[in-house]
């Protein structure tokens, strides 16, 4: 091999100097540098993704993988013509942003301050211009084509409706996420989580008892999986992102009716992931004083006179999971009985010693692709041989309270139990609360 050592190479004639022939690569030796050629506006891409804070090198492009956490790309000290590119490796910058920080007194777009890249699929190219503007972004793309990917999950109780999977739990179980998709397909789930309803109180000695409350009713707004009618918009939360794991599902049972003259019991909690719905508050009997309804997802009704219904949305969550129970305002000692609160409304008040208050309204959801009302409060019991049934909650599963044995809340609706009535000295039991429910819905194909 020949070696030529010269101080300069110049053209013989014309305006073009050609190095090498067709198919020949011209390279600089190790450690050699070039001046005067300039760059073509491109970078050499480092294909090992960065997963933590690093310092960029001029002339290179980097893939920043923020799946685990947000971090920072530190720019090198800039000289005119320096160039650095960076791209969102996994489409996660919208969740975990990449911070780009200038070196020392250098600027980015005219400001000596860091910039935040928080758009999914974004890629940018910075060129150092001068000390006035510093690094200028010459290319900002958010159109990186990414394939759609969808959640794949399993459980014993799943149905397919069109492009959606619907998992319905009427008892405890596990929702297992086998793989997570992406925002172009699906990476979050909609849910409906209803706790067990509260038991109704039982009357005694000519005195009727109050209705139990609906279990806490929490749901997402449905926009992630088909924009179905999930319920009133102010009450719906955003969908839940999921990860590859098994999620334990708890479905709360309904509370029991009270013994003669006694309060019912509170329903049990239902839960999925970070969503926990509180059991419905108990309906008041007549013996306990001050005969107030129990607090819970919704509040139980009160009994007697001048007493208050139980507080709903306890413990408090946003949006609220339920409503308070009804109050009684008859003469103290009279046998008025209020209704339990429901997911969609307060329990009915009562000022009459003969007619109990109605149960609070439930809510209707189409999460299963069919409209179903759930979460109704139980009605208060009747007295003095009044045998006309009180209205239950608006088809929400709440029990009926009357002058005969009250009805229980409907299973898997979280409906409150009806309050027990009396017929002269004959005492009738209150109703048990209905058990709760957990439903999970997501898109699994397009």
C-alpha positions as CSV (number, residue, x, y, z in Angstrom):
1,X,0.0,0.0,0.0
2,X,1.3,3.4,-1.0
3,X,1.5,6.4,1.3
4,X,1.4,10.0,0.2
5,X,2.3,12.9,2.6
6,X,1.6,16.4,1.4
7,X,0.7,19.7,3.0
8,X,-2.1,20.6,0.7
9,X,-4.2,19.2,-2.1
10,X,-5.7,21.6,-4.7
11,X,-7.6,21.2,-7.9
12,X,-5.8,21.4,-11.2
13,X,-8.6,23.2,-13.0
14,X,-12.3,23.9,-12.8
15,X,-14.2,24.3,-9.5
16,X,-14.5,20.7,-8.3
17,X,-12.1,18.6,-6.3
18,X,-12.9,14.9,-6.3
19,X,-11.5,12.5,-3.7
20,X,-11.9,8.8,-4.3
21,X,-13.7,7.0,-7.1
22,X,-17.1,5.5,-7.5
23,X,-17.9,3.2,-4.6
24,X,-15.0,4.4,-2.5
25,X,-15.6,5.6,1.0
26,X,-13.4,8.5,2.2
27,X,-12.8,8.4,5.9
28,X,-10.7,10.4,8.4
29,X,-8.2,8.5,10.4
30,X,-8.7,7.8,14.1
31,X,-8.3,11.0,16.2
32,X,-8.3,13.2,13.0
33,X,-10.6,16.2,12.9
34,X,-12.1,18.2,10.0
35,X,-12.8,21.9,9.5
36,X,-14.5,23.7,6.7
37,X,-16.7,20.9,5.5
38,X,-19.6,21.8,7.8
39,X,-22.4,19.4,8.5
40,X,-25.3,18.3,6.3
41,X,-27.8,18.8,9.1
42,X,-27.8,15.1,10.2
43,X,-26.4,13.3,13.1
44,X,-25.0,9.8,13.8
45,X,-27.6,8.0,15.9
46,X,-26.6,6.1,19.0
47,X,-29.0,3.2,19.0
48,X,-28.5,2.2,22.7
49,X,-31.4,4.0,24.4
50,X,-30.7,6.3,27.3
51,X,-32.6,5.5,30.5
52,X,-31.1,8.0,32.9
53,X,-29.6,11.5,32.9
54,X,-26.7,11.8,30.4
55,X,-24.6,14.5,28.6
56,X,-25.1,14.7,24.8
57,X,-22.3,14.8,22.3
58,X,-22.3,17.1,19.3
59,X,-22.9,15.3,16.0
60,X,-24.9,12.5,17.7
61,X,-28.6,11.6,18.1
62,X,-30.0,9.8,21.1
63,X,-33.1,7.8,21.9
64,X,-34.4,8.7,25.4
65,X,-36.4,5.9,27.1
66,X,-38.4,7.5,29.9
67,X,-40.5,4.4,30.6
68,X,-39.1,4.0,34.1
69,X,-38.9,7.7,35.1
70,X,-38.3,11.2,33.8
71,X,-34.6,12.3,33.4
72,X,-32.4,15.0,31.8
73,X,-30.3,15.4,28.7
74,X,-27.5,17.8,29.4
75,X,-26.3,19.7,26.2
76,X,-22.5,20.0,25.6
77,X,-20.8,23.4,25.6
78,X,-22.0,24.9,22.3
79,X,-19.9,26.1,19.3
80,X,-21.4,27.4,16.1
81,X,-22.6,24.5,13.9
82,X,-22.8,21.9,16.7
83,X,-25.8,19.7,16.4
84,X,-27.7,17.3,18.7
85,X,-30.9,15.3,18.2
86,X,-33.0,13.3,20.6
87,X,-36.2,11.2,20.1
88,X,-38.8,9.6,22.3
89,X,-37.8,5.9,22.3
90,X,-41.0,4.4,23.8
91,X,-43.7,7.0,23.3
92,X,-43.6,7.9,27.0
93,X,-42.6,11.5,27.2
94,X,-46.2,12.6,27.7
95,X,-46.0,10.7,31.0
96,X,-42.4,11.0,32.0
97,X,-40.9,14.1,30.3
98,X,-37.4,14.6,29.1
99,X,-35.7,17.8,30.4
100,X,-33.0,19.4,28.1
101,X,-30.6,21.5,30.0
102,X,-28.0,23.9,28.5
103,X,-24.4,24.0,29.6
104,X,-23.4,26.9,31.8
105,X,-24.5,30.2,30.3
106,X,-25.5,28.7,27.0
107,X,-29.0,29.3,25.8
108,X,-31.8,27.3,24.3
109,X,-33.9,29.4,21.9
110,X,-32.5,32.7,23.4
111,X,-33.0,31.7,27.1
112,X,-30.6,30.4,29.6
113,X,-33.1,27.8,30.9
114,X,-34.0,24.2,30.5
115,X,-36.7,23.1,28.2
116,X,-39.2,20.3,28.8
117,X,-40.1,17.8,26.0
118,X,-43.4,16.2,27.0
119,X,-45.1,15.2,23.8
120,X,-45.6,11.5,22.9
121,X,-43.4,10.4,20.0
122,X,-41.6,13.7,19.8
123,X,-38.1,14.1,18.2
124,X,-36.1,17.3,18.1
125,X,-32.9,18.6,16.6
126,X,-30.9,21.4,18.2
127,X,-28.2,23.4,16.3
128,X,-26.0,25.8,18.1
129,X,-26.1,29.1,16.2
130,X,-24.5,31.8,18.4
131,X,-24.3,33.3,21.9
132,X,-27.5,35.2,21.3
133,X,-29.9,32.4,20.5
134,X,-27.7,29.4,21.6
135,X,-29.3,26.1,20.6
136,X,-32.1,26.5,18.1
137,X,-34.6,23.7,17.5
138,X,-34.6,23.2,13.7
139,X,-36.8,20.1,13.5
140,X,-39.7,19.2,15.8
141,X,-41.6,16.1,14.8
142,X,-44.5,14.4,16.6
143,X,-45.5,12.3,13.7
144,X,-43.4,9.2,14.5
145,X,-45.5,6.3,13.2
146,X,-46.2,3.8,15.9
147,X,-48.2,0.6,15.7
148,X,-51.4,0.3,17.7
149,X,-51.1,-2.0,20.7
150,X,-53.9,-3.1,23.0
151,X,-54.4,-4.4,26.5
152,X,-54.5,-8.2,26.9
153,X,-56.1,-9.3,30.1
154,X,-57.8,-12.3,31.6
155,X,-60.2,-13.3,34.4
156,X,-62.9,-16.0,34.7
157,X,-65.7,-13.6,33.9
158,X,-65.1,-11.8,30.6
159,X,-67.4,-11.0,27.7
160,X,-66.6,-9.6,24.3
161,X,-68.8,-6.8,22.9
162,X,-67.6,-5.5,19.6
163,X,-64.0,-4.2,20.0
164,X,-64.3,-4.2,23.8
165,X,-63.7,-6.7,26.6
166,X,-65.9,-6.5,29.7
167,X,-64.9,-8.3,32.9
168,X,-67.7,-8.5,35.5
169,X,-67.0,-9.5,39.1
170,X,-69.9,-10.5,41.4
171,X,-67.5,-11.8,44.0
172,X,-63.8,-11.7,44.8
173,X,-61.3,-12.5,42.0
174,X,-58.3,-11.4,40.1
175,X,-58.0,-9.2,37.0
176,X,-54.8,-10.2,35.3
177,X,-53.1,-7.9,32.8
178,X,-50.9,-10.0,30.6
179,X,-49.6,-7.2,28.4
180,X,-50.2,-3.4,28.1
181,X,-50.8,-1.6,24.9
182,X,-50.2,2.0,24.0
183,X,-52.2,5.2,23.7
184,X,-52.9,4.6,20.0
185,X,-54.6,1.3,21.0
186,X,-55.4,1.0,24.7
187,X,-53.3,1.3,27.8
188,X,-56.0,2.2,30.4
189,X,-59.4,0.7,31.5
190,X,-62.8,2.0,32.4
191,X,-64.4,0.8,35.6
192,X,-67.5,0.6,37.7
193,X,-66.9,-0.2,41.4
194,X,-70.0,-0.5,43.7
195,X,-69.8,-1.4,47.4
196,X,-72.4,-3.4,49.4
197,X,-75.5,-1.6,50.5
198,X,-76.4,-0.9,54.1
199,X,-78.9,-2.9,56.0
200,X,-82.3,-1.4,57.0
201,X,-83.2,-0.8,60.6
202,X,-86.0,-2.9,62.3
203,X,-88.9,-1.2,64.0
204,X,-90.3,-1.9,67.5
205,X,-93.5,-1.1,69.5
206,X,-95.5,0.9,66.9
207,X,-92.3,2.6,65.6
208,X,-91.0,2.0,62.1
209,X,-87.3,2.0,61.1
210,X,-85.2,3.7,58.4
211,X,-83.9,2.5,55.1
212,X,-80.2,1.5,54.5
213,X,-78.0,3.4,52.1
214,X,-76.6,2.4,48.7
215,X,-73.0,1.3,48.6
216,X,-70.4,3.7,47.3
217,X,-70.7,4.1,43.5
218,X,-67.5,5.1,41.6
219,X,-67.0,5.0,37.9
220,X,-64.9,6.4,35.1
221,X,-66.4,8.5,32.4
222,X,-66.3,5.9,29.6
223,X,-64.2,7.9,27.1
224,X,-61.4,5.3,27.0
225,X,-63.5,2.4,25.8
226,X,-66.2,3.5,23.4
227,X,-67.7,6.6,25.0
228,X,-70.6,4.6,26.4
229,X,-73.1,6.3,28.8
230,X,-71.3,5.8,32.1
231,X,-73.5,8.2,34.2
232,X,-73.7,11.9,34.9
233,X,-70.5,13.6,33.6
234,X,-69.6,15.4,36.9
235,X,-69.5,12.1,38.7
236,X,-67.2,10.2,36.3
237,X,-63.5,10.1,36.8
238,X,-60.7,9.5,34.2
239,X,-59.9,5.9,33.2
240,X,-57.1,4.0,35.1
241,X,-53.8,3.1,33.4
242,X,-52.8,-0.5,34.1
243,X,-49.5,-2.4,34.2
244,X,-48.6,-6.1,33.7
245,X,-49.7,-7.6,37.0
246,X,-52.7,-9.3,38.8
247,X,-55.2,-6.9,40.4
248,X,-57.1,-8.3,43.3
249,X,-60.8,-7.6,43.2
250,X,-62.9,-7.2,46.3
251,X,-66.7,-7.2,46.1
252,X,-68.5,-6.1,49.2
253,X,-71.4,-7.9,50.7
254,X,-74.5,-6.1,51.9
255,X,-75.1,-5.2,55.5
256,X,-77.6,-7.1,57.6
257,X,-80.9,-5.8,58.8
258,X,-81.2,-4.7,62.4
259,X,-82.6,-6.8,65.3
260,X,-85.9,-5.5,66.7
261,X,-85.5,-1.8,67.4
262,X,-81.9,-1.9,66.2
263,X,-79.8,-0.4,63.5
264,X,-78.8,-2.3,60.4
265,X,-75.1,-2.8,59.6
266,X,-72.9,-1.1,57.1
267,X,-72.2,-2.7,53.8
268,X,-68.7,-3.9,52.9
269,X,-66.1,-2.2,50.7
270,X,-65.5,-3.1,47.0
271,X,-62.2,-2.3,45.4
272,X,-60.1,-2.5,42.2
273,X,-56.6,-1.0,41.9
274,X,-56.6,2.4,43.5
275,X,-60.4,2.6,43.5
276,X,-62.1,1.8,46.8
277,X,-65.9,2.3,47.3
278,X,-67.2,2.4,50.9
279,X,-70.1,0.3,52.1
280,X,-73.5,1.9,52.4
281,X,-74.5,3.3,55.8
282,X,-77.0,1.5,58.0
283,X,-80.6,2.5,58.4
284,X,-81.5,3.6,61.9
285,X,-83.7,1.4,64.1
286,X,-85.8,3.0,66.9
287,X,-84.2,2.0,70.2
288,X,-80.8,3.7,69.7
289,X,-80.7,7.4,70.4
290,X,-80.3,9.8,68.7
291,X,-81.5,7.4,66.0
292,X,-79.3,8.8,63.2
293,X,-78.4,7.0,60.1
294,X,-75.0,5.5,59.6
295,X,-72.3,7.2,57.4
296,X,-70.9,5.4,54.4
297,X,-70.6,5.5,50.6
298,X,-74.1,6.9,50.9
299,X,-75.7,7.7,54.3
300,X,-78.4,5.6,56.0
301,X,-81.8,7.1,56.9
302,X,-82.8,8.3,60.3
303,X,-85.7,7.2,62.5
304,X,-87.9,8.8,65.1
305,X,-88.2,12.5,65.1
306,X,-85.8,15.4,64.8
307,X,-82.9,13.2,63.8
308,X,-80.4,13.3,60.9
309,X,-79.5,11.0,58.1
310,X,-76.1,9.5,57.8
311,X,-73.4,11.4,55.9
312,X,-72.6,10.2,52.4
313,X,-69.3,10.1,50.5
314,X,-67.5,8.9,53.7
315,X,-64.6,8.6,53.5
316,X,-64.5,11.6,51.0
317,X,-63.4,11.0,47.4
318,X,-63.7,13.1,44.3
319,X,-65.9,12.8,42.4
320,X,-68.2,11.9,45.4
321,X,-69.3,8.3,45.7
322,X,-72.8,8.9,47.2
323,X,-75.3,11.1,49.0
324,X,-76.6,11.6,52.5
325,X,-79.6,9.7,54.1
326,X,-82.9,11.4,54.7
327,X,-83.9,13.2,57.9
328,X,-86.9,12.9,60.1
329,X,-88.7,16.0,61.3
330,X,-91.8,14.8,63.1
331,X,-92.5,15.5,66.7
332,X,-89.8,14.0,68.9
333,X,-90.7,10.4,69.7
334,X,-93.0,10.0,66.7
335,X,-92.5,7.1,64.4
336,X,-91.3,8.8,61.2
337,X,-88.6,6.9,59.2
338,X,-86.4,8.3,56.4
339,X,-84.9,6.6,53.3
340,X,-81.3,5.8,52.7
341,X,-79.2,7.8,50.4
342,X,-78.4,6.6,46.8
343,X,-75.7,7.1,44.2
344,X,-77.8,9.6,42.4
345,X,-79.7,11.4,45.2
346,X,-80.4,12.0,48.9
347,X,-82.6,9.7,50.9
348,X,-86.2,10.9,51.3
349,X,-87.1,12.8,54.4
350,X,-90.1,11.8,56.6
351,X,-92.3,13.9,58.8
352,X,-95.2,11.5,59.0
353,X,-95.6,8.8,61.7
354,X,-97.3,6.6,59.0
355,X,-95.3,6.9,55.8
356,X,-91.5,6.3,55.4
357,X,-89.3,8.4,53.1
358,X,-88.3,7.0,49.7
359,X,-84.8,5.7,49.0
360,X,-82.3,7.9,47.2
361,X,-82.1,7.5,43.4
362,X,-79.6,5.2,41.8
363,X,-77.6,5.7,38.6
364,X,-77.7,4.0,35.2
365,X,-74.6,2.8,33.4
366,X,-74.2,1.2,30.0
367,X,-70.7,-0.2,30.8
368,X,-72.0,-3.7,29.7
369,X,-73.6,-2.2,26.6
370,X,-77.1,-2.5,28.3
371,X,-78.5,0.2,30.5
372,X,-78.7,-1.0,34.1
373,X,-79.6,1.1,37.2
374,X,-77.7,0.4,40.4
375,X,-76.9,2.0,43.7
376,X,-80.4,2.9,45.0
377,X,-81.1,3.6,48.6
378,X,-83.6,1.6,50.7
379,X,-87.0,3.2,51.6
380,X,-88.1,3.9,55.2
381,X,-90.7,1.6,56.9
382,X,-94.4,2.3,57.4
383,X,-96.3,2.3,60.6
384,X,-99.9,2.1,61.9
385,X,-101.2,-0.7,59.6
386,X,-100.2,1.2,56.5
387,X,-99.6,-1.6,54.0
388,X,-98.9,0.4,50.9
389,X,-95.4,-0.2,49.8
390,X,-93.1,2.8,49.7
391,X,-91.3,3.5,46.4
392,X,-87.9,2.1,46.2
393,X,-85.1,4.0,44.5
394,X,-85.4,4.7,40.8
395,X,-84.9,1.1,39.7
396,X,-81.5,1.2,41.5
397,X,-81.9,-1.9,43.5
398,X,-82.9,-0.3,46.8
399,X,-85.3,-2.2,49.1
400,X,-88.9,-1.3,49.8
401,X,-89.9,-0.4,53.3
402,X,-93.5,-1.1,54.3
403,X,-95.9,-2.2,57.0
404,X,-95.0,-5.8,56.3
405,X,-91.4,-7.3,56.0
406,X,-89.2,-4.9,54.1
407,X,-87.4,-6.1,51.0
408,X,-83.6,-6.4,50.7
409,X,-81.5,-4.5,48.2
410,X,-81.0,-6.4,44.9
411,X,-77.9,-8.5,44.7
412,X,-74.9,-6.9,42.8
413,X,-76.5,-3.5,42.7
414,X,-75.3,-2.2,46.0
415,X,-78.9,-1.2,46.8
416,X,-79.8,-0.4,50.4
417,X,-82.1,-2.6,52.5
418,X,-85.6,-1.3,53.2
419,X,-86.6,-0.1,56.7
420,X,-88.7,-2.4,58.7
421,X,-92.3,-1.3,59.5
422,X,-94.8,-2.1,62.2
423,X,-98.4,-3.1,62.2
424,X,-99.7,-2.1,65.6
425,X,-97.5,-4.0,68.0
426,X,-96.3,-6.5,65.3
427,X,-92.7,-5.8,64.3
428,X,-91.3,-6.4,60.9
429,X,-87.7,-6.9,60.0
430,X,-85.7,-4.5,57.8
431,X,-84.1,-5.7,54.6
432,X,-80.5,-6.6,54.0
433,X,-78.3,-4.5,51.8
434,X,-77.6,-5.8,48.3
435,X,-74.1,-7.0,47.4
436,X,-71.7,-4.9,45.3
437,X,-70.1,-5.3,41.9
438,X,-66.9,-4.5,40.0
439,X,-66.9,-4.1,36.2
440,X,-63.8,-3.4,34.0
441,X,-64.0,-2.5,30.4
442,X,-61.2,-1.8,27.8
443,X,-60.5,-1.8,24.0
444,X,-58.7,-5.0,22.8
445,X,-58.8,-4.4,19.1
446,X,-59.7,-1.9,16.4
